[in-house]
């Protein structure tokens, strides 16, 4: 049921937080990987080894230790670039995906958007790809327009087409895989539409890069963002992968150390990319960690990861589909969706459900998932969400089903 | 030791959740306040009618989990008939209980005392406080004549 050579149990054994809970006889059915992933020992060990063996500030240091730190830091960047097929010099580290979007919104948007210009995003964006654009639109007089979500949770591309044809659209922001609906959006087609209309594009790949093969050139965006902590890596590091010339044309976002070529009392000049966008001492151990995570994923094989998750997501849909009265959001066809599955029970609030299944060691998320425009479009204040990853087993999914049954019994609705 | 689920979901809480008291809206509220819980997106509206310096009637509407809905029901039941000053005193006592302090002896919280277990589930404290903070907001806005005219919602 999983990809050739892929063994979720072996991955689980690599992840201390899960392996130790298993060993203690209180196994975790951790189904909240869309919020953050658990970390394999290899990632933790690489970060620990950096501090124990190679800690120094990166770049410019002439002694061997500083050279070693720089080498490990840049090796992290190279691994991340290899995972997504981006050019290392056009692969910028930020503190998370939100900050990576802000780099583009401020460094590009603030300087290029004019009053009346339009930024198009979609109703299924995470707040991280909405709010920075709203802020910059407020400062420039540009407008933010939304592509609606229709049918079983897909984008109404006719609206995008109309906006591109009739409005001065300068930027199209779209999420690759919805963190709520699981929908896989046709990003290659969307970025082509944007380019044909003379607009730039930014793809939020936070929920795709960790889970499926993603090749920067195939996505076709000018900018693509994702985050370390959802892909087996640490918190505190995110990635902006960009088209080299688009990035090179941009002025800095944050100013400070590291990002300059020269600083004089009458003005400063900027370092080359990517360092121009990495002001201050960077998150060095985190870069080492995200690099180790990228290597771990590549060793598993992203095709295998995708096959494993497709099978598990099918099981999630089956288990949830068997619950009386449940509403499950997003595409039914597992080929058209990633692993996040959101659902509502008619008579148990998401908060209560998440609290009650926690009794059985089942971790699911309840809330608006930082996607309030989408929640309004679905007509619910909140949903419960289960999301699988490389260490998720069929047993975890079955335990979710059993825990929901027991929660319903507890609330007297079974 | 992890708190048990029984500390959170006591029988009386589920009873209020399934058959909430004072659920709905008032036709002629003196003041009406809407509050939301940014964490979960839940929203509650509290309508208050004041007569002769007392809370003559109170209603709550909106969406929420068992904790926020039962807390609204328990609060409404307790507060009808009280002066705004007495009500604000109870609200403050309840807020302190939600943050783990013991209930003061001289303040009657009624069924809401069953919510004391929520203090051990930090993620749910906001749920329990939602309606109570809405009422506090409503009563304080009536105290301020500029705010009281025509009610308000925020």
Interface residues (C-beta under 8 A of the other chain):
Chain A: X349 X350 X351 X352 X355 X356 X359 X366 X367 X368 X372 X375 X381 X382 X410 X411 X412
Chain B: X5 X8 X9 X14 X18 X39 X40 X41 X42 X43 X63 X64 X65 X66 X67 X121 X124 X127
